[in-house]
Amino acid sequence: MSEQIFKACKELIDDAKLGCADLVFKDLCLEVLSRARNVVSEKQFNQLVAYAAEKMKDKIPFEVQPVPVQG
């Protein structure tokens, strides 16, 4: 069961990385980690912390869309 929860936590982190601004993403990571600490093994928790830290280092690729100027 804890393996499924571990995978779900990683998926939540991945989804947050793709769909949130940087500060919101970091806040969500902290929330996921605080809840995961109680339900996954110590080894899995440490892996999850390392995974979240790596994701926090990654830059979010985004495309700048030109804003049309109306005049």
C-alpha angles and dihedrals in degrees: 000000000000090000090059091048090048091053091046090053091052090049091050090052091048093048092047091051091055098042108035141067114253098260093045090048092053091048091051091049090054090049093049091047094048091053095041092055090073098047109036130061121268090252092051091047091053090049090049092051090052091047093051091047091054091049090050090055092052116094117232109242111224137166121232111225116208114241112227113239114223116201 
